[in-house]
Amino acid sequence: MNQQEQHQFNTRRFRKDWVTQKVVTGFGWLVLATFLLLIWHIFSNAFPLFKSPKLVLENTSLLAETSKLSGIVELNNGVHYVAIDKCDLILLNASASGNESTELIEVKRFPFTCQHQILSQDQGDLSYIGVVSPNNLFELYRLSHEKQQYSLTLESSIGLNPKTINNEKPSAEKLKWEFSKSGNFVMLSQLENSTLNTYWFDKKHPSSFQHFIYQDVVQYKSIPRSRQLLVISNNIMSLFNSTNEVIDQQLLSRDVARIFLSRSQRSFFTQDPQHVLSKWIMLNEQGDFVFRHNEADISELDEAIEYMAFDSDSNAALVFSKAGNTAFVNRMTNELFRSQNLAFPASGLQWFGDRLYVFQGNKMHSLDIQNLQGITTIKSLFSEVWYEGYEEPAYVWQTSSATENYETKFSIVPLIVGSLKASFLALFVAIPLALGAAIYTSYFADPSVRQYLKPTIEMLEAVPSVVIGFIAAVWMVPIAEEFLLSVILFIVSLPVLLVTAALLQSRIANILDDKFDRRWEILVIALAVVLLGLFCFSLSDVWRFMLFGAPELGEQADTILNISKTTIVVAIALGVAISPSIYSLAEDALFEVPESIKQASFALGATRLQTLRRVIIAVALPSILSAIMLGFGRAFGETMIVLMVTGNTPISDWNILEGLRSMTANLAIELQESNVNSSHFNTLFLTASILFIFTFIVNTAAEILRKRLRKVYTDA
C-alpha cells in the first residue's frame, strides 16, 4: 500500500470514526432527552394540583323581564333551563347569539294560575317540580321528554292543612314552601313566625303522609335521604326521624344563621353571625345516623354566605355572598381558597357539570370553573381527614363508590405505608439470603463451585417479576393460608439450623476429606433445609393443637388463622426477586478484596472467620450497603409482584397480617380508569412523582455512600 492509498484509507477510517462518534453521541443525548421528557411529563401532570381554582365568566343568558330562572334540568334530549314566567312554568334552551351573550328560547310552557306556588329543589333530581295549589293540595310533578314531546306528569299529591296555605294573600306575599326528595320519600316544609310545618310522605303511598309542627324554630333543614329533620331551637340542635322521635340533641355554643346541606346529605355546613363556617358530619352511633361537629372551622370569611354550591364529582364547594364575592372550599379539610368578586348579586346558584350557573332575576351567568384539581391540597393528601360516616379522622384512599355524590378520598399515606412495608419486609428476606450466598461463593466456596453457582444465582435476576408474582399468587398464597404456623416455625427454625450447621462444620471438616468439605457441603445444607421444611409442614396439625390446646378452641384458631397472609407472601416473593441484585453487587465487592489483605490477616494469626468479619466485610462494607440500598429502591418500585399477590387494600397499618397497596400497584390499577385532567388523574401523577423522587434519592445516596465509605476505608 503506497502513501496515497494509506492516506485515503486513513481518511475513510477517520470519517467513519467521526460519523460513529457523532451517531453514538447523538443517541446518548437522545436517551437523556427522552428521560428528561418523561420526568417533565410526570411533574407537569402533577403540577395542576398546586394551582388555585378560579371562575371565568363565559357568557350571560337573557330572558323576558317577567321571567325568573330557578334551575337547570337534564332531560333525555339535553340540558334545559327551568324558569317561572309570571305564573307559568317554562322550559328553555340556549341559543348562541354572540360570544358573551346567549339567548334562552322557550320550548315549552306549562300554565298555572297565580294562586299556585311552584317549587323546585335546591339539589337532587331537579326534574321533579312541586306545586302548592289553592285547593289545599301539594302536587308532585315530573318533567320529561318522550316521543318528541315535553310533558309534566303528576306523580303524587297530598292534602294540606288549610291554615298553612293562606290563599288570601297574593302570590308574591305568600310564605315560601320548600320541598326536597330522595328516592320515593318527599319532605315539604314551611317556616312562619318560628312555627315549622312539615309533611312527610312516600310518593307511592301519599295517603299515609305525616304532618308535624315544631315551635320556636330558628333554622331547619330537611334531610330526605336519611328521612330526618334537623331543627335548631333555643341553641339546641335536634334531629328527628320519620316518626317524629328525637334521636339526637346537642347544645350549640354559637348561634346558627344559615344551614347548607351537601349533595350527599351526609354532612352540612352552618354559619354563625360572626361568619364562622362549621361542618357537621354524619356517622352511625348505635344504629342511629347522627351528626357530629368537625372542630376544623373556617373563620376567614368576613361576610355572610347567601348560597353554597357543591360539586358532585369532587370535594369542592363554593360559597357566594350577597355582594357577589365567591370562594372555593375544600369540604373535606375545610380549607378556604382566595376570594373572587363577580360584581353581580344572585337570586340562585347551581353547580352543573364543569360550569357554575348564577341566576340574577331574568339573567343567567355561566362561569367556567378552571383549575378545579387544585381543590386537592397537601393537607388532604398527607393529613388525617374526617370523612362522612367515619367515627374519627383517618388516612383513607378510596376514589370510587357505587353511590352518587360520594366523597373521594385521596390520602396518599396508605400507599406510602404499603410501599414501605412491602420493601422493608422484602429486605428482611433478601439480606440474609443475598449476603449469605455472596459470602459463601466469594470466600468459602471452591472455585469450581463458584463458577457454576454465581451465574446461576445472577440468572434469577432475569426472571420476569410477573412470573414470580404468578408463582407466589398461585402456589405460595394457598400454602400460607393453610400452613401459617408451619411457615412461621420454618422461618424461626431456619436460622437455628444454619447456626448449628456452622458450629458443627469445623468438627466435621476435620473428619472428612478437604475436597468433600469445600465442594459438597452446600448439598448437605440444602438437604437439611428440605428436611426441616418437611418436618414443619407435615406436623402442622400438631403445632396447631400445641398452640390452641383443646379442640373446643378450634373455632378461635380458625378465626386467627384465616386472616389474610398476603403481606407475608409478598415479603417472601419480593425478597426473592431482589436477592439476585443485592447478591451480585455484594459478591463482587467481597471477591475483589485484595488477596494481600487476606494473607496479611492470616499471617497475624486470624482465623478464616475472624478475617471475614474484621477484614473482608469491613473493606467491602461500602459496596454492601450500596447494594442493600439499591435493592430497597428496586423493591420500592416493584409493581407486578405486589399487584398480583396482595389484596390491594390501601390500609395505613404496619401489621404484617393486614393487606397493603403500594404506589406502583395503585398506578397500574387506577391510571387507565381515571379521567384526564381530573383530581384523580393528577393525584396519581403526584404519586408517580413521589416514587421517582424517592428512588432517585435512594439510588443517589447509595452511590455517594459507597464512594465516601470506600475512600474512608482506603485512607484508613
Secondary structure as UniProt FT lines:
FT   HELIX           3..46
FT   HELIX           47..50
FT   STRAND          54..62
FT   TURN            65..66
FT   STRAND          67..75
FT   TURN            76..77
FT   STRAND          78..85
FT   TURN            86..87
FT   STRAND          88..96
FT   STRAND          101..110
FT   TURN            114..115
FT   STRAND          117..120
FT   TURN            126..127
FT   STRAND          128..133
FT   TURN            134..136
FT   STRAND          137..146
FT   TURN            147..148
FT   STRAND          149..159
FT   HELIX           162..164
FT   TURN            167..168
FT   HELIX           171..173
FT   STRAND          177..182
FT   TURN            183..184
FT   STRAND          185..192
FT   TURN            193..194
FT   STRAND          195..202
FT   TURN            203..204
FT   STRAND          205..214
FT   STRAND          219..223
FT   TURN            224..227
FT   STRAND          228..233
FT   TURN            234..235
FT   STRAND          236..240
FT   TURN            242..243
FT   STRAND          246..251
FT   STRAND          258..261
FT   TURN            263..264
FT   STRAND          267..271
FT   TURN            273..274
FT   STRAND          277..285
FT   TURN            286..287
FT   STRAND          288..298
FT   STRAND          305..310
FT   STRAND          316..321
FT   TURN            322..323
FT   STRAND          325..330
FT   TURN            331..334
FT   STRAND          335..341
FT   STRAND          348..352
FT   TURN            353..354
FT   STRAND          355..360
FT   TURN            361..362
FT   STRAND          363..370
FT   HELIX           372..375
FT   HELIX           378..382
FT   TURN            388..389
FT   STRAND          397..398
FT   STRAND          409..410
FT   HELIX           413..439
FT   HELIX           440..444
FT   HELIX           447..459
FT   HELIX           460..462
FT   HELIX           465..471
FT   HELIX           472..476
FT   HELIX           477..482
FT   HELIX           484..511
FT   HELIX           514..519
FT   HELIX           521..538
FT   HELIX           540..548
FT   HELIX           551..553
FT   HELIX           554..561
FT   HELIX           566..591
FT   HELIX           595..603
FT   TURN            604..605
FT   HELIX           608..611
FT   HELIX           612..616
FT   HELIX           617..636
FT   HELIX           640..645
FT   TURN            656..657
FT   HELIX           663..670
FT   HELIX           671..673
FT   TURN            676..677
FT   HELIX           679..715
//
